[in-house]
């Protein structure tokens, strides 16, 4: 397939996925902005809650990556009924993981106390985490359903649902955070309640769409596995095997970033609020990378299903280049005028002075972090499970955390040192993953000749 045709197909698939992923992150962005305007203390509470919950959520989402990859591969091989079976197997697995995640949320307060957070902040952050954890089964069922639709090249419905969910979230936040329309003023807790409500609405909408789509019979979404539960169990085991590596990789990266949040907490309320804003911008822009990563993985899976390995290899590089080109426009704006981005989050002069230098450096993190996200997912499209995991372990756990500690606690760089550590780790990660992709795909192409 010509590179130009690959690029057009990737953009066609990636655009709605990017919007959908960005919409998910936009809800976090809106929560951060609205709670930030409510007060710095409330923002710190929400940041600690999200730091712990984010680790669980990203890890759980990683465990479910098999839904996307196996659906895309079955779709490429024109085995449409298997696509529906992949989705049906994924739903109970998502519920199980969700309840396990909720149970782990009970550990939040002692863990926050161990990391030297103040008792008051640990208690309030833990209560918010527990509320978020209660909605994890709902959120994970939504994620596997969205992955299924993306795998069969129907990313528009999840995009529309998430855009609608953002509208609901803004209204619910306004009412519950600030106590409008006769409701009590709940601050950060109001934001969490709004989030839970929105997740439930989104799940109902996406399940309704899948269950009633016109070609539900073709994809077998209402039909149990005709080969019986043993065949279903074997298929689930294959999905789980791939998901375990990705889940561990996601857990390592998310845990490392949460550790950086805890390091920011040691620098004070102002530092953690500033770092949260910078991290929110990184996460928001990473949704662009996740959108292109999803499109890249689907296209690689389709090409491998059709046994076109040369095209599959080219798709990885095309996805990386397209993602970098799109992110570059945002990076330039952030580097040139970081104050404009900071003004969206806060009007407090002291917080603005702290966060503006962080945003200027964050701009360069975005390109490298997005690149490593694309290449890690592309490798998993080739069923390369464990090397990306080891790469993330090396880059983010072994390099980033010690660098962040040294730069903040010894070198005196303050919260800026945390962004510097992320920059170093992301550069190492994307370099190692690119080298792995060159070697692995070259081996597959040579073997297919």
DADA-V914608 format. One record per residue. SS is DSSP state (a for helix, b for strand, c for the rest). PHI is phi in whole degrees, -180 to 180 (999 if undefined). OMEGA is omega in degrees with one decimal (* if undefined). Layout:
BEGIN
SS|PHI|OMEGA / SS|PHI|OMEGA
END
This chain:
BEGIN
c|999|178.7 / c|-59|-178.2 / a|-61|-180.0 / a|-62|178.9 / a|-67|176.2 / a|-60|-177.5 / a|-63|179.4 / a|-62|-179.8 / a|-65|178.8 / a|-65|178.8 / a|-65|179.3 / a|-61|178.6 / a|-78|-171.7 / a|-75|-173.4 / a|-55|178.1 / a|-67|178.1 / a|-68|176.6 / a|-59|179.8 / a|-64|179.5 / a|-65|178.9 / a|-65|178.5 / a|-64|178.6 / a|-67|176.4 / a|-62|-179.9 / a|-70|178.9 / a|-63|176.8 / a|-64|175.6 / a|-65|178.2 / a|-60|179.4 / a|-62|177.2 / a|-58|-178.3 / a|-64|-179.0 / a|-65|-175.2 / a|-70|176.5 / a|-70|176.9 / a|-61|177.0 / a|-73|175.9 / a|-72|178.3 / c|164|-178.4 / a|-65|180.0 / a|-65|177.9 / a|-62|178.8 / a|-66|177.6 / a|-64|177.2 / a|-61|-179.8 / a|-66|179.9 / a|-63|179.5 / a|-66|177.5 / a|-62|-179.7 / a|-68|-179.2 / a|-61|-179.9 / a|-76|-178.6 / a|-65|-178.7 / a|-61|178.2 / a|-60|-179.0 / a|-65|-176.8 / a|-66|-178.6 / a|-65|177.7 / a|-63|180.0 / a|-65|178.0 / a|-62|177.3 / a|-63|178.1 / a|-62|-176.1 / c|-100|-177.2 / c|-64|179.0 / a|-59|177.8 / a|-58|-179.2 / a|-67|-173.5 / a|-68|-178.5 / a|-73|174.7 / a|-65|-179.5 / a|-63|-179.0 / a|-67|177.8 / a|-64|179.0 / a|-66|178.2 / a|-65|177.8 / c|-85|-179.5 / c|61|174.5 / c|-97|-168.9 / a|-67|-179.9 / a|-63|179.2 / a|-67|177.2 / a|-58|179.3 / a|-65|178.6 / a|-67|176.3 / a|-60|179.6 / a|-64|-178.6 / a|-63|177.9 / a|-68|-173.3 / a|-76|-174.1 / a|-62|178.9 / a|-64|177.1 / a|-64|178.4 / a|-64|179.0 / a|-64|179.6 / a|-61|179.1 / a|-64|179.8 / a|-62|178.3 / a|-68|176.0 / a|-64|177.9 / a|-64|177.8 / a|-61|178.8 / a|-62|179.4 / a|-68|178.4 / a|-63|178.5 / a|-65|-178.2 / a|-88|-171.4 / a|-60|-174.2 / a|-62|177.8 / a|-61|179.0 / a|-68|177.8 / a|-66|178.2 / a|-68|178.2 / a|-62|-179.7 / c|-87|170.9 / c|69|170.5 / c|-76|-179.8 / c|-66|-179.4 / a|-55|-179.1 / a|-65|-179.6 / a|-69|178.7 / a|-64|-178.2 / a|-67|-178.9 / a|-68|178.1 / a|-64|-179.7 / a|-66|-179.9 / a|-65|177.3 / a|-69|178.4 / a|-62|-179.5 / a|-63|177.6 / a|-65|177.4 / a|-63|-179.5 / a|-62|179.8 / a|-63|-179.5 / c|-95|-175.7 / a|-63|176.9 / a|-58|178.5 / a|-63|-176.8 / a|-65|-178.0 / a|-69|175.5 / a|-65|174.8 / a|-64|-176.7 / a|-63|-179.5 / a|-66|178.4 / a|-69|176.3 / a|-65|177.2 / a|-61|177.6 / a|-61|-178.9 / a|-66|177.0 / a|-67|-179.9 / a|-66|176.9 / c|-96|175.3 / c|65|174.7 / c|-128|-176.6 / c|-82|-176.2 / a|-66|-178.6 / a|-57|175.9 / a|-60|178.8 / a|-64|-179.0 / a|-63|-179.4 / a|-62|-177.9 / a|-71|175.4 / a|-64|176.6 / a|-64|-179.7 / a|-61|178.9 / a|-65|178.6 / a|-65|178.6 / a|-62|-177.2 / a|-64|-179.9 / a|-62|-179.5 / a|-64|-179.7 / a|-66|176.6 / a|-61|-178.1 / a|-59|-178.4 / a|-72|-169.6 / a|-88|179.4 / a|-71|-172.3 / a|-99|176.9 / c|71|179.5 / c|-96|176.5 / c|55|176.7 / c|82|178.8 / c|-84|178.2 / c|-70|178.2 / c|-80|-170.9 / c|-109|178.8 / c|61|-177.1 / a|-61|178.8 / a|-63|177.0 / a|-63|177.2 / a|-64|-179.8 / a|-66|178.4 / a|-62|177.7 / a|-62|179.4 / a|-62|179.6 / a|-63|178.6 / a|-60|-177.9 / a|-65|179.8 / a|-62|179.5 / a|-65|178.8 / a|-62|-178.9 / a|-63|179.9 / a|-64|179.2 / a|-59|-178.0 / a|-68|-175.9 / a|-74|176.0 / a|-66|177.8 / a|-63|179.6 / a|-65|-177.3 / a|-63|-175.9 / a|-67|-174.6 / a|-111|-179.7 / c|-65|-169.4 / c|-59|-177.4 / c|-104|-179.9 / a|-61|179.6 / a|-68|179.3 / a|-58|-177.9 / a|-92|173.9 / c|64|-175.5 / c|-71|178.4 / c|-102|-171.6 / c|-107|174.4 / c|-63|-179.5 / c|-57|-178.1 / c|-65|179.7 / c|-89|176.0 / c|92|-174.1 / a|-69|179.1 / a|-66|177.5 / a|-65|177.7 / a|-63|179.2 / a|-64|179.3 / a|-65|178.6 / a|-64|178.2 / a|-64|179.8 / a|-63|178.4 / a|-67|177.1 / a|-63|-178.4 / a|-64|-178.6 / a|-60|178.5 / a|-68|-178.0 / a|-67|-178.9 / a|-60|179.8 / a|-66|-179.6 / a|-68|178.4 / a|-64|178.1 / a|-65|178.3 / a|-61|179.0 / a|-64|179.5 / a|-65|179.5 / a|-62|-177.6 / a|-66|-178.4 / a|-67|178.7 / a|-64|179.2 / a|-63|179.0 / a|-69|176.3 / a|-68|175.7 / a|-62|177.1 / a|-66|175.9 / a|-64|178.0 / a|-66|175.1 / a|-63|176.5 / a|-64|178.6 / a|-62|177.9 / a|-68|-179.7 / c|-89|177.2 / c|116|-176.9 / a|-61|-179.1 / a|-64|-178.7 / a|-66|-178.7 / a|-69|176.8 / a|-66|179.2 / a|-66|179.6 / a|-65|178.5 / a|-61|178.4 / a|-64|179.2 / a|-62|-179.6 / a|-67|177.7 / a|-64|177.5 / a|-67|176.1 / a|-62|-179.3 / a|-64|179.7 / a|-62|-179.9 / a|-74|176.5 / a|-67|175.8 / a|-63|174.3 / a|-63|178.5 / a|-63|179.5 / a|-64|177.2 / a|-63|178.0 / a|-68|178.0 / a|-64|178.2 / a|-62|179.4 / a|-63|178.9 / a|-64|-179.8 / a|-64|178.0 / a|-61|-178.5 / a|-67|176.2 / a|-64|178.7 / a|-62|177.3 / a|-63|-179.4 / a|-66|178.0 / a|-69|176.0 / a|-62|176.8 / c|-89|178.4 / c|62|175.4 / c|-104|-171.0 / a|-74|178.9 / a|-65|177.1 / a|-65|179.1 / a|-59|178.8 / a|-66|-178.7 / a|-63|-176.6 / a|-60|179.2 / a|-59|-179.3 / a|-70|178.0 / a|-64|178.0 / a|-61|179.1 / a|-63|-178.4 / a|-66|-179.7 / a|-64|179.9 / a|-62|179.6 / a|-62|-179.1 / a|-65|-179.9 / a|-68|-178.1 / a|-68|-177.1 / a|-59|-179.4 / a|-65|179.1 / a|-72|-179.1 / a|-58|-178.9 / a|-62|-179.8 / a|-63|179.8 / a|-67|-178.9 / a|-70|-177.3 / a|-78|-174.6 / c|-136|-179.9 / a|-65|-179.0 / a|-63|179.7 / a|-63|179.5 / a|-70|179.7 / a|-63|-177.2 / a|-66|176.7 / c|-68|-172.6 / c|-97|-172.8 / c|-156|173.3 / c|-117|179.7 / c|-73|-173.5 / a|-60|-177.4 / a|-66|178.7 / a|-69|177.6 / a|-60|-179.5 / a|-63|-179.0 / a|-79|-169.9 / a|-86|-175.8 / a|-59|176.5 / a|-62|178.6 / a|-65|-178.9 / a|-66|179.5 / a|-60|178.6 / a|-78|178.8 / a|-58|-179.7 / a|-53|-176.8 / a|-82|174.9 / a|-66|-171.5 / a|-58|-178.4 / a|-63|-176.9 / a|-70|179.8 / a|-65|176.5 / a|-64|179.5 / a|-63|179.9 / a|-69|176.8 / a|-66|178.0 / a|-63|-173.9 / a|-70|177.8 / a|-64|-179.5 / a|-71|176.7 / a|-61|177.5 / a|-62|178.4 / a|-71|172.3 / a|-64|174.8 / c|-97|-178.7 / c|63|175.7 / c|-91|-169.3 / c|-86|-162.6 / a|-95|179.4 / a|-65|174.6 / a|-58|177.9 / a|-63|179.0 / a|-65|177.7 / a|-64|178.2 / a|-66|176.9 / a|-60|-178.7 / a|-65|-172.4 / a|-73|-169.2 / a|-97|179.5 / a|-86|-173.8 / a|-81|-176.5 / a|-98|-168.9 / a|-66|-175.9 / a|-63|177.3 / a|-61|177.5 / a|-63|179.2 / a|-62|178.7 / a|-64|-176.7 / a|-66|-177.1 / a|-67|-179.3 / a|-90|-172.9 / a|-92|-177.4 / a|-111|-177.2 / c|-81|176.5 / c|74|-179.3 / c|-82|-179.7 / c|66|-178.8 / a|-62|177.2 / a|-62|178.7 / a|-62|177.8 / a|-68|178.3 / a|-68|176.8 / a|-61|179.3 / a|-67|177.5 / a|-63|179.4 / a|-61|180.0 / a|-63|-177.2 / a|-65|-178.9 / a|-67|177.9 / a|-64|178.1 / a|-65|-176.3 / a|-62|-176.8 / a|-66|179.1 / a|-66|-179.8 / a|-65|-178.5 / a|-68|177.2 / a|-64|177.8 / a|-62|178.1 / a|-63|-178.9 / a|-64|178.2 / a|-59|-176.7 / a|-68|-173.9 / a|-67|-177.5 / a|-69|176.2 / a|-62|178.2 / a|-65|179.5 / a|-66|-179.4 / a|-65|178.9 / a|-64|-178.9 / a|-69|-177.6 / a|-84|-178.0 / c|-72|*
END
